[in-house]
Amino acid sequence: MKKIVFILLFTTGGQPLFAQTLKELIQQKSKQLTQQSTPTNSSNEIANALKQALTIGAEKGTAALAQPDGFFKNAALKILLPPEAQKIESTLRSVGMGKQVDEAILSINRAAEDACKTAAPIFVSAIKDLTVNDAVNILKGTDTAATTYLKIATTAPLTNAFKPIIETSLQKTEATKHWSTLVNAYNKFSFRKLNPSLSDYVTEKALTGIYSQIALEEKNIRQNPAARATDLLKKVFNR
């Protein structure tokens, strides 16, 4: 019996047969797990292509909005007075202060346009966090799925990063001054004092405008082969 066990346990090389088999099984399983957890070249290409698409969208979108009248003459994105301040506008226009209202609205839009000049790097930094799994799902989504992902994933941090820029631009374009003039004038006619946060409101509206522009660029890249400016974009979106 001992002789039989000895033969079963050991190979002619003197290595335990059981140990050798177990080692092979472990190596085989490890290889399988590695293959399962390592993204394929195709998946990495998709992720990199979507990052390129979003980066192009962010850069072109913010550049378009940073131009004079990028917000002010865009009917869809023009920033009006905050909803809670609509009564300011009607009241002040009725007492001959329409010019001051118009100046305030113009300066607010100019602040958003000015802030967009430095917005692209903030968005590009956020885009780098896009994962391979996210990218694969996004590619199968709608024409603006990548922008929707970016909006959901980055609105909070981008708001924090963008707000100081907006505040600086509001001062630079004298929007804060014009806004204060309106609020102070209105408060003289009203028992209900009003002073909503202008920076919060303009930050929200500016980000909404930027996301809208990025969505347009993403849709263009997906639908228009001529808009695919890199070989990787052509390869991935032509599949």
C-alpha positions as CSV (number, residue, x, y, z in Angstrom):
1,M,0.0,0.0,0.0
2,K,2.8,2.4,0.9
3,K,4.4,1.7,-2.4
4,I,1.1,2.5,-4.3
5,V,0.6,5.8,-2.4
6,F,4.2,6.7,-3.1
7,I,3.7,6.2,-6.8
8,L,0.5,8.2,-6.9
9,L,1.9,11.1,-5.0
10,F,5.2,11.5,-6.8
11,T,6.2,11.9,-10.4
12,T,9.4,10.5,-11.8
13,G,11.0,13.9,-11.3
14,G,10.4,13.7,-7.6
15,Q,7.7,16.4,-7.5
16,P,4.4,15.8,-5.8
17,L,1.8,15.1,-8.4
18,F,-1.0,16.7,-6.4
19,A,1.0,19.8,-5.7
20,Q,2.0,20.2,-9.3
21,T,-1.6,19.8,-10.4
22,L,-2.8,22.4,-7.9
23,K,-0.2,24.8,-9.0
24,E,-1.3,24.5,-12.6
25,L,-4.9,25.0,-11.6
26,I,-4.0,28.2,-9.6
27,Q,-1.9,29.6,-12.5
28,Q,-4.8,28.8,-15.0
29,K,-7.4,30.5,-12.7
30,S,-5.1,33.5,-12.1
31,K,-4.7,33.9,-15.8
32,Q,-8.5,33.8,-16.4
33,L,-9.1,36.4,-13.7
34,T,-6.4,38.7,-15.1
35,Q,-8.0,38.4,-18.5
36,Q,-11.4,39.2,-17.1
37,S,-10.3,42.2,-15.0
38,T,-8.0,43.7,-17.7
39,P,-9.9,46.0,-20.2
40,T,-9.6,44.9,-23.8
41,N,-7.8,47.2,-26.3
42,S,-11.2,47.8,-27.8
43,S,-12.7,49.0,-24.5
44,N,-9.7,51.3,-23.9
45,E,-10.1,52.7,-27.4
46,I,-13.8,53.5,-26.7
47,A,-12.9,55.2,-23.4
48,N,-10.2,57.3,-25.0
49,A,-12.4,58.2,-27.9
50,L,-15.2,59.4,-25.7
51,K,-12.7,61.4,-23.6
52,Q,-11.5,63.0,-26.8
53,A,-15.1,63.7,-27.9
54,L,-15.9,65.3,-24.6
55,T,-12.7,67.3,-24.5
56,I,-13.3,68.6,-28.0
57,G,-16.9,69.4,-27.0
58,A,-15.8,71.2,-23.8
59,E,-13.1,73.2,-25.6
60,K,-15.2,74.2,-28.6
61,G,-18.3,74.7,-26.5
62,T,-16.7,77.0,-24.0
63,A,-14.9,78.9,-26.8
64,A,-18.2,79.5,-28.6
65,L,-19.8,80.8,-25.4
66,A,-16.8,82.9,-24.5
67,Q,-17.3,85.0,-27.6
68,P,-19.1,88.4,-27.3
69,D,-22.8,87.7,-27.2
70,G,-22.1,83.9,-26.8
71,F,-24.8,84.0,-24.1
72,F,-26.5,87.4,-24.6
73,K,-27.6,86.8,-28.2
74,N,-28.3,83.0,-27.9
75,A,-32.0,82.8,-27.5
76,A,-31.8,79.4,-25.8
77,L,-29.1,80.3,-23.3
78,K,-29.5,84.0,-22.6
79,I,-29.4,84.6,-18.9
80,L,-32.3,86.7,-17.6
81,L,-32.9,88.0,-14.1
82,P,-33.4,85.3,-11.4
83,P,-37.0,84.0,-11.2
84,E,-37.4,85.4,-7.7
85,A,-36.3,88.8,-9.1
86,Q,-38.7,89.0,-12.0
87,K,-40.8,91.4,-10.0
88,I,-37.8,93.7,-9.8
89,E,-37.8,94.0,-13.6
90,S,-41.5,94.8,-14.0
91,T,-41.6,97.2,-11.1
92,L,-38.4,99.1,-12.1
93,R,-39.4,99.3,-15.8
94,S,-42.7,100.8,-14.7
95,V,-40.9,103.6,-12.8
96,G,-38.6,104.5,-15.7
97,M,-35.6,102.3,-14.9
98,G,-35.7,100.1,-17.9
99,K,-32.2,101.1,-19.0
100,Q,-30.7,100.0,-15.6
101,V,-32.5,96.7,-15.9
102,D,-31.1,96.2,-19.5
103,E,-27.6,97.0,-18.2
104,A,-27.9,94.5,-15.4
105,I,-29.0,91.7,-17.8
106,L,-26.3,92.5,-20.3
107,S,-23.5,92.6,-17.6
108,I,-24.7,89.2,-16.2
109,N,-24.4,87.6,-19.6
110,R,-21.0,89.3,-20.2
111,A,-19.9,87.8,-16.9
112,A,-20.9,84.3,-18.0
113,E,-19.1,84.8,-21.4
114,D,-16.0,86.0,-19.6
115,A,-16.0,83.1,-17.2
116,C,-16.2,80.6,-20.1
117,K,-12.7,81.7,-21.3
118,T,-11.2,79.8,-18.4
119,A,-13.8,77.0,-18.1
120,A,-12.3,74.4,-20.5
121,P,-9.5,73.1,-18.2
122,I,-11.9,72.5,-15.4
123,F,-14.1,70.3,-17.7
124,V,-11.1,68.6,-19.3
125,S,-9.8,67.6,-15.8
126,A,-13.2,66.1,-14.9
127,I,-13.4,64.2,-18.2
128,K,-10.2,62.3,-17.2
129,D,-12.2,60.4,-14.6
130,L,-14.3,58.6,-17.2
131,T,-13.9,54.9,-16.7
132,V,-13.7,52.1,-19.3
133,N,-17.0,50.6,-18.1
134,D,-18.7,54.0,-18.2
135,A,-17.4,54.5,-21.7
136,V,-18.7,51.2,-23.1
137,N,-22.1,51.9,-21.7
138,I,-22.1,55.5,-23.0
139,L,-21.1,54.4,-26.5
140,K,-24.3,52.4,-26.6
141,G,-26.4,55.2,-25.3
142,T,-28.1,58.3,-26.8
143,D,-26.4,60.9,-28.9
144,T,-25.7,62.9,-25.8
145,A,-25.1,60.1,-23.3
146,A,-21.5,61.2,-22.6
147,T,-22.6,64.7,-21.8
148,T,-25.3,63.4,-19.6
149,Y,-22.8,61.3,-17.7
150,L,-20.5,64.3,-17.4
151,K,-23.3,66.5,-16.1
152,I,-24.4,63.9,-13.5
153,A,-20.9,63.1,-12.3
154,T,-19.4,66.5,-12.3
155,T,-22.0,69.2,-11.6
156,A,-21.2,69.5,-7.9
157,P,-17.4,69.7,-8.1
158,L,-17.6,71.9,-11.3
159,T,-19.9,74.3,-9.5
160,N,-17.5,74.7,-6.7
161,A,-14.6,75.2,-9.1
162,F,-16.5,77.5,-11.5
163,K,-18.3,79.7,-8.9
164,P,-15.1,81.8,-8.0
165,I,-14.5,82.4,-11.7
166,I,-18.1,83.6,-12.1
167,E,-17.8,85.9,-9.0
168,T,-14.6,87.5,-10.5
169,S,-16.3,88.0,-13.8
170,L,-19.4,89.5,-12.2
171,Q,-17.1,92.1,-10.6
172,K,-15.1,92.6,-13.8
173,T,-18.2,93.3,-15.9
174,E,-19.8,95.4,-13.1
175,A,-22.7,93.0,-13.0
176,T,-22.6,93.0,-9.2
177,K,-22.8,96.8,-9.2
178,H,-25.8,96.9,-11.6
179,W,-27.5,94.1,-9.6
180,S,-27.0,96.0,-6.4
181,T,-28.5,99.1,-8.0
182,L,-31.6,97.2,-9.0
183,V,-32.0,95.5,-5.7
184,N,-31.6,98.7,-3.7
185,A,-34.0,100.6,-6.0
186,Y,-36.6,97.8,-5.8
187,N,-36.3,97.6,-2.0
188,K,-37.3,101.3,-1.8
189,F,-40.6,100.4,-3.4
190,S,-41.3,97.2,-1.7
191,F,-41.8,96.1,1.9
192,R,-40.5,92.7,1.0
193,K,-36.7,93.0,0.7
194,L,-34.9,91.0,-2.0
195,N,-31.3,90.0,-2.3
196,P,-30.9,86.6,-4.0
197,S,-27.4,85.3,-4.6
198,L,-26.4,86.4,-8.1
199,S,-23.2,84.3,-8.2
200,D,-25.1,81.1,-7.5
201,Y,-27.7,81.8,-10.1
202,V,-25.2,82.9,-12.9
203,T,-23.0,79.9,-12.1
204,E,-25.9,77.5,-12.5
205,K,-27.0,79.2,-15.8
206,A,-23.4,79.3,-17.2
207,L,-22.9,75.6,-16.5
208,T,-26.2,74.8,-18.1
209,G,-25.1,76.7,-21.2
210,I,-21.8,74.9,-21.3
211,Y,-23.3,71.4,-20.9
212,S,-25.7,72.3,-23.8
213,Q,-22.9,73.2,-26.0
214,I,-20.9,70.1,-25.2
215,A,-24.0,68.1,-26.0
216,L,-24.2,69.7,-29.4
217,E,-20.6,68.9,-30.1
218,E,-21.0,65.3,-28.9
219,K,-24.1,64.8,-31.2
220,N,-22.1,66.3,-34.1
221,I,-19.2,63.9,-33.6
222,R,-21.5,60.9,-33.4
223,Q,-23.6,61.8,-36.4
224,N,-21.2,63.7,-38.7
225,P,-18.1,61.8,-39.9
226,A,-16.5,65.1,-40.9
227,A,-16.5,66.2,-37.2
228,R,-14.3,63.3,-36.1
229,A,-11.1,65.2,-36.0
230,T,-8.8,62.3,-34.8
231,D,-8.0,58.8,-36.2
232,L,-9.3,57.3,-32.9
233,L,-12.6,59.1,-33.2
234,K,-13.0,57.9,-36.7
235,K,-12.1,54.3,-35.7
236,V,-14.5,54.1,-32.8
237,F,-17.5,56.0,-34.1
238,N,-17.3,54.3,-37.5
239,R,-18.0,50.9,-36.0
